[in-house]
Amino acid sequence: MHTYNEGVRLARGGSSEQARACYRRAAEAGLPQAMFNLGNMCWEDGNAADAKLWWTRAVAAGSLEGCFNLGVLHWKQGDRDMARHWFRRGAEAGATNAMTSLGAALWSDGDVAAAERWFRAAAEAGDPDGDHRLGLLLDEQGRHDEAGTGFERAAEAGHAEAARSLADHRMRHGRLTDAHRWWRLDQVRQEPQPQSPSEPEPVPEPEPGPVHPLVEAASDQGIPVQSLQPAQMVELAGSIMDGQVAKLVGEGRLEDAVALYREQAAGLRRLLSSGAEGRVPMSTAMTYRLLQQHATYLASMAPLELALGHVDQALAHSEEAVTALGALAARGGDLLPHAWAQYVFAAIRADAGTDTERALRAIEEAIQVLGRPQHAPHEHERTQQHLSKALAVRATLLRPR
């Protein structure tokens, strides 16, 4: 938002290229207002292809104005069906400019009843253009008193064309000449123009709120916020997740805990995909940590899925986790996350009574790693807990069935 607001300031000062650069950075970071304004600048430059691209992205990010502009673009290109699609999409989402344009398109198709519904919807939503167009349509149908009411509401709201229509309506008192009639119909049925404000409004920046959990977690561990590295942030985020899940499990909300793991794992997959496509700069070390965290989430989620009776999902996720963490351990030498995944892999198969030989091999390897004395001091207690659990799983697997 700060970058977007800087773009607004530069645009107002006439620095178009610098404003464009700010809008692009904010747009690529996901701000729909920036995508919309970047599309406007492309349109003003005569670059319809890029305008279409950015307006489409703006719509996907939640900008209703993008629907209207996409409708205008297709209308001007002669693709009236696609124009109606975008006008309808915007209208159904509540954009009044799309409502009035859809109504005008339907009126030109001869569907007067549908056109009236959309003009009336825009008017009821407070758009004076909806009132004006509704008045024109009603006047054409001979419903002059209702038309006058629409003209008056729009004129009082400052709509210049409605003021002219109202003046004509009052002068005529219902006596309509063909010249005036065609003039008004020409005005309402003209091609819509794209909404392209020269001075977009800045977006209010949020007020300071509660301390971010990452900042709080870093403070608890004595890590200065300004020195936080991306890999540390991933690790801290994982610690926060562990606490949130433990709270949900303690409350018996296993479904919510699984849903939280799935949401976080999906977010990491999207981030990794953005890095692989070059849309987000990402170091090799950061990619490694994200892959490790993603697989750890899967390993942690699998026992909860098993407890909920989702055996196939638990088996699949524990398999994916142990494979991924095994590959990362071979590359980076970090054996403990892999040993944890091996324990989960074996425990789930012990409980499900399947694939016992692979489970035994996995638990033996996990016990070897967990039993080593050279672990860091802060990992010792957790490692010993995992070792005790791993020994119990091995005993279960060795017990005759």
C-alpha distance (Angstrom), angle and dihedral (degrees) to the residues before:
residue distance angle dihedral
M1 . . .
H2 3.80 . .
T3 3.82 90.2 .
Y4 3.82 90.7 47.2
N5 3.80 91.7 50.5
E6 3.79 89.4 50.1
G7 3.81 87.2 53.6
V8 3.80 90.1 52.8
R9 3.81 90.6 51.1
L10 3.80 91.7 49.3
A11 3.82 92.1 46.8
R12 3.79 90.6 52.7
G13 3.79 89.0 50.4
G14 3.79 92.3 52.5
S15 3.83 96.2 -108.4
S16 3.79 94.9 131.9
E17 3.79 99.1 166.0
Q18 3.79 93.6 49.1
A19 3.81 89.8 46.0
R20 3.80 89.3 50.9
A21 3.82 90.5 53.0
C22 3.81 91.2 51.5
Y23 3.80 92.3 47.3
R24 3.81 90.2 49.7
R25 3.81 93.0 52.3
A26 3.80 91.7 47.6
A27 3.82 91.2 44.5
E28 3.79 92.7 50.9
A29 3.81 87.7 50.8
G30 3.83 88.8 57.2
L31 3.84 106.2 -99.1
P32 3.83 107.9 146.7
Q33 3.83 94.7 -157.3
A34 3.80 89.3 58.3
M35 3.82 91.9 48.7
F36 3.80 89.7 50.7
N37 3.81 94.4 49.2
L38 3.79 91.8 44.7
G39 3.80 88.0 54.2
N40 3.81 89.1 50.3
M41 3.81 91.3 53.6
C42 3.80 90.9 49.6
W43 3.82 89.8 49.7
E44 3.79 91.6 50.3
D45 3.82 88.5 51.0
G46 3.81 90.1 53.9
N47 3.82 92.7 -110.3
A48 3.80 100.2 133.3
A49 3.82 94.4 168.0
D50 3.81 94.3 59.1
A51 3.80 91.1 39.9
K52 3.80 88.8 55.5
L53 3.82 90.8 48.0
W54 3.81 95.0 52.0
W55 3.80 95.4 40.9
T56 3.81 89.6 50.8
R57 3.80 89.7 51.6
A58 3.79 89.9 47.2
V59 3.81 90.8 54.4
A60 3.81 90.7 48.9
A61 3.81 88.0 51.8
G62 3.81 92.1 50.8
S63 3.82 107.0 -90.8
L64 3.81 110.8 143.2
E65 3.81 92.3 -169.2
G66 3.79 88.8 65.8
C67 3.82 90.5 65.1
F68 3.80 91.6 57.7
N69 3.80 94.0 47.0
L70 3.80 92.2 47.9
G71 3.79 88.2 51.7
V72 3.81 90.7 51.8
L73 3.80 91.8 47.6
H74 3.81 93.3 52.7
W75 3.81 91.6 42.8
K76 3.79 90.8 55.4
Q77 3.81 90.5 46.6
G78 3.80 89.9 54.8
D79 3.81 96.7 -110.3
R80 3.78 95.9 125.7
D81 3.82 95.0 166.7
M82 3.80 92.5 56.8
A83 3.81 89.6 43.6
R84 3.79 90.1 55.1
H85 3.83 89.0 47.9
W86 3.80 91.9 57.1
F87 3.80 94.2 41.4
R88 3.81 89.4 51.3
R89 3.79 92.7 46.9
G90 3.79 91.1 51.9
A91 3.80 92.9 42.7
E92 3.79 93.2 51.4
A93 3.80 88.9 49.6
G94 3.82 90.7 53.9
A95 3.83 104.6 -98.8
T96 3.81 105.3 146.0
N97 3.82 95.4 -159.4
A98 3.81 87.9 57.1
M99 3.81 89.7 48.3
T100 3.80 92.7 55.2
S101 3.82 93.0 44.5
L102 3.81 91.3 48.6
G103 3.80 88.8 49.2
A104 3.82 91.2 51.0
A105 3.81 91.1 48.8
L106 3.81 91.4 49.5
W107 3.81 90.9 47.2
S108 3.79 90.2 53.4
D109 3.84 86.9 51.5
G110 3.80 89.7 55.3
D111 3.83 94.5 -110.6
V112 3.79 94.5 129.7
A113 3.81 96.1 164.2
A114 3.80 93.0 55.6
A115 3.81 91.4 43.7
E116 3.82 90.1 53.6
R117 3.81 91.2 50.9
W118 3.80 92.8 54.5
F119 3.81 95.0 42.7
R120 3.80 88.9 49.8
A121 3.82 91.6 47.6
A122 3.81 90.5 53.2
A123 3.81 90.8 46.7
E124 3.79 92.5 50.0
A125 3.81 88.6 50.1
G126 3.82 88.3 58.8
D127 3.82 101.3 -100.2
P128 3.86 109.8 140.9
D129 3.80 90.2 -158.5
G130 3.80 87.7 62.1
D131 3.81 89.5 54.0
H132 3.81 91.9 47.7
R133 3.79 95.0 49.4
L134 3.78 90.8 44.1
G135 3.81 88.6 53.5
L136 3.81 91.5 51.4
L137 3.79 92.1 49.9
L138 3.80 93.3 46.7
D139 3.80 91.0 46.5
E140 3.79 90.1 54.1
Q141 3.81 88.8 52.8
G142 3.80 91.6 52.3
R143 3.81 94.4 -108.7
H144 3.79 90.6 130.2
D145 3.80 100.3 161.8
E146 3.81 92.4 52.8
A147 3.80 89.7 44.8
G148 3.81 90.9 53.6
T149 3.81 90.3 53.1
G150 3.79 91.0 53.5
F151 3.81 92.8 47.6
E152 3.78 90.9 49.6
R153 3.81 95.1 50.6
A154 3.80 91.5 48.9
A155 3.80 93.7 44.9
E156 3.80 92.2 50.5
A157 3.80 87.9 52.5
G158 3.81 90.0 57.3
H159 3.81 101.2 -98.7
A160 3.85 104.3 154.0
E161 3.81 97.4 -158.8
A162 3.79 90.6 47.5
A163 3.80 89.4 54.1
R164 3.81 89.7 54.7
S165 3.80 90.6 46.5
L166 3.78 91.1 49.1
A167 3.81 92.1 49.6
D168 3.78 90.3 51.3
H169 3.80 91.3 45.5
R170 3.78 92.4 51.7
M171 3.82 91.9 46.3
R172 3.74 93.5 50.8
H173 3.81 98.9 42.2
G174 3.75 87.3 -155.6
R175 3.84 97.4 -36.6
L176 3.81 103.6 122.8
T177 3.83 122.6 -170.9
D178 3.79 121.4 -153.1
A179 3.81 91.1 -121.4
H180 3.82 93.4 56.9
R181 3.79 91.2 41.2
W182 3.79 94.5 57.1
W183 3.76 92.4 42.9
R184 3.79 90.9 57.6
L185 3.80 94.3 43.5
D186 3.78 89.6 49.8
Q187 3.81 89.7 53.7
V188 3.78 95.7 50.3
R189 3.79 95.9 43.2
Q190 3.77 98.3 46.3
E191 3.78 117.5 118.4
P192 3.81 113.4 -81.9
Q193 3.79 117.1 -111.0
P194 3.80 123.1 -133.8
Q195 3.74 118.3 -101.6
S196 3.78 102.4 -117.2
P197 3.79 112.7 155.9
S198 3.79 113.5 -160.9
E199 3.78 91.3 -149.9
P200 3.83 111.4 37.4
E201 3.75 116.1 -162.4
P202 3.80 118.0 -107.0
V203 3.77 117.3 -112.1
P204 3.81 112.7 -116.4
E205 3.76 109.6 -112.9
P206 3.81 114.5 -127.0
E207 3.76 121.3 -96.4
P208 3.80 115.6 -112.7
G209 3.77 107.8 -83.2
P210 3.80 137.2 -178.5
V211 3.78 118.8 -38.0
H212 3.81 110.4 -82.5
P213 3.83 112.4 -108.8
L214 3.82 90.8 -122.8
V215 3.80 91.1 54.8
E216 3.79 90.5 47.0
A217 3.82 92.2 48.5
A218 3.79 91.6 48.7
S219 3.79 90.3 49.8
D220 3.81 90.8 50.7
Q221 3.80 89.3 55.0
G222 3.79 93.9 45.2
I223 3.82 94.4 -112.1
P224 3.84 114.0 144.7
V225 3.81 108.0 -124.1
Q226 3.80 92.8 -135.0
S227 3.82 90.6 57.8
L228 3.81 96.6 48.6
Q229 3.79 111.6 130.4
P230 3.82 122.4 -149.3
A231 3.81 92.4 -112.5
Q232 3.81 89.9 52.3
M233 3.79 89.7 51.4
V234 3.80 90.2 55.3
E235 3.79 90.7 50.5
L236 3.81 92.6 47.6
A237 3.81 90.5 48.0
G238 3.80 88.1 53.9
S239 3.82 90.6 52.0
I240 3.80 90.6 50.5
M241 3.80 89.9 50.0
D242 3.82 90.6 51.5
G243 3.80 89.4 55.1
Q244 3.80 94.0 47.3
V245 3.80 92.5 48.2
A246 3.81 92.6 46.3
K247 3.82 88.8 54.2
L248 3.82 92.4 50.0
V249 3.80 92.4 46.7
G250 3.80 90.2 48.2
E251 3.81 88.2 55.4
G252 3.80 90.9 49.2
R253 3.83 92.6 -112.1
L254 3.79 97.6 136.0
E255 3.80 94.5 152.1
D256 3.81 90.3 55.4
A257 3.80 91.0 48.0
V258 3.81 91.3 52.3
A259 3.81 90.8 46.5
L260 3.82 89.8 52.3
Y261 3.81 91.7 51.3
R262 3.81 91.1 48.4
E263 3.80 92.0 49.4
Q264 3.79 93.0 50.0
A265 3.81 93.1 44.7
A266 3.82 90.2 50.9
G267 3.81 90.2 50.6
L268 3.80 91.3 52.7
R269 3.82 90.7 49.1
R270 3.81 90.2 53.5
L271 3.80 91.0 48.7
L272 3.80 92.3 48.7
S273 3.79 90.0 48.6
S274 3.82 90.6 52.1
G275 3.79 89.3 51.0
A276 3.79 93.1 48.6
E277 3.83 90.6 50.7
G278 3.80 92.0 48.8
R279 3.81 94.2 -116.2
V280 3.81 91.9 117.6
P281 3.83 119.5 37.9
M282 3.81 107.4 -122.9
S283 3.80 131.7 174.0
T284 3.79 122.9 -137.7
A285 3.81 90.0 -110.9
M286 3.81 91.6 52.5
T287 3.80 91.8 48.5
Y288 3.81 89.4 50.9
R289 3.82 92.4 51.6
L290 3.80 93.1 47.3
L291 3.80 92.2 49.5
Q292 3.79 89.5 48.4
Q293 3.80 93.0 48.9
H294 3.81 92.2 47.5
A295 3.80 92.0 52.7
T296 3.81 90.8 45.0
Y297 3.81 89.9 54.7
L298 3.81 89.4 52.9
A299 3.81 91.8 49.3
S300 3.81 91.6 48.6
M301 3.81 92.4 46.6
A302 3.81 95.8 51.0
P303 3.86 97.7 73.1
L304 3.82 90.0 50.1
E305 3.80 90.4 51.0
L306 3.80 88.9 50.7
A307 3.81 90.9 50.7
L308 3.81 88.5 53.2
G309 3.79 91.0 51.7
H310 3.82 95.8 -106.5
V311 3.81 92.8 132.6
D312 3.82 98.2 160.6
Q313 3.80 92.4 51.0
A314 3.81 91.8 46.9
L315 3.81 91.4 51.0
A316 3.82 92.6 46.9
H317 3.80 96.0 46.7
S318 3.80 94.2 45.7
E319 3.83 88.8 50.0
E320 3.81 92.1 50.0
A321 3.81 91.9 47.0
V322 3.80 96.6 49.4
T323 3.81 91.4 47.3
A324 3.79 94.4 48.8
L325 3.80 95.5 44.0
G326 3.80 90.9 45.9
A327 3.80 90.3 56.3
L328 3.81 91.4 46.6
A329 3.81 92.1 48.0
A330 3.81 90.1 52.8
R331 3.80 89.0 51.9
G332 3.78 102.1 39.1
G333 3.80 104.9 21.6
D334 3.83 95.0 -125.6
L335 3.80 99.5 139.0
L336 3.81 103.7 168.5
P337 3.85 97.8 73.7
H338 3.82 88.7 49.5
A339 3.82 91.3 48.6
W340 3.83 89.3 52.0
A341 3.80 90.3 50.6
Q342 3.81 90.4 48.6
Y343 3.81 89.7 53.2
V344 3.83 90.8 50.7
F345 3.81 91.2 45.6
A346 3.81 91.1 52.6
A347 3.82 96.1 41.1
I348 3.79 92.8 53.9
R349 3.79 92.5 48.8
A350 3.79 91.1 46.5
D351 3.79 89.5 54.0
A352 3.81 93.3 43.7
G353 3.82 92.7 45.0
T354 3.78 94.0 -130.0
D355 3.82 139.0 119.0
T356 3.81 92.1 11.1
E357 3.82 97.7 169.1
R358 3.82 93.9 55.1
A359 3.77 89.9 43.8
L360 3.83 91.0 53.5
R361 3.80 92.2 50.1
A362 3.80 90.5 49.2
I363 3.80 94.9 48.7
E364 3.82 92.7 47.4
E365 3.81 90.5 53.8
A366 3.80 90.5 46.4
I367 3.83 91.9 51.2
Q368 3.80 90.9 51.0
V369 3.81 92.3 53.6
L370 3.81 95.7 41.0
G371 3.81 91.7 48.3
R372 3.80 95.1 57.2
P373 3.83 113.7 111.4
Q374 3.82 97.4 -144.1
H375 3.79 99.0 82.1
A376 3.80 118.8 126.0
P377 3.84 114.4 -90.9
H378 3.83 94.4 -114.2
E379 3.82 89.6 54.9
H380 3.81 96.3 48.3
E381 3.81 99.8 89.9
R382 3.80 95.1 45.7
T383 3.81 91.5 44.5
Q384 3.80 91.1 53.4
Q385 3.81 90.4 50.8
H386 3.79 90.6 51.3
L387 3.79 90.7 47.2
S388 3.81 91.7 54.0
K389 3.79 90.6 50.3
A390 3.81 91.6 46.9
L391 3.81 91.7 52.5
A392 3.81 89.8 51.3
V393 3.81 91.2 50.8
R394 3.81 90.9 50.0
A395 3.79 89.8 52.0
T396 3.79 89.5 51.8
L397 3.79 92.4 49.8
L398 3.82 91.8 49.3
R399 3.78 93.7 48.2
P400 3.83 112.1 104.2
R401 3.78 112.5 -110.1
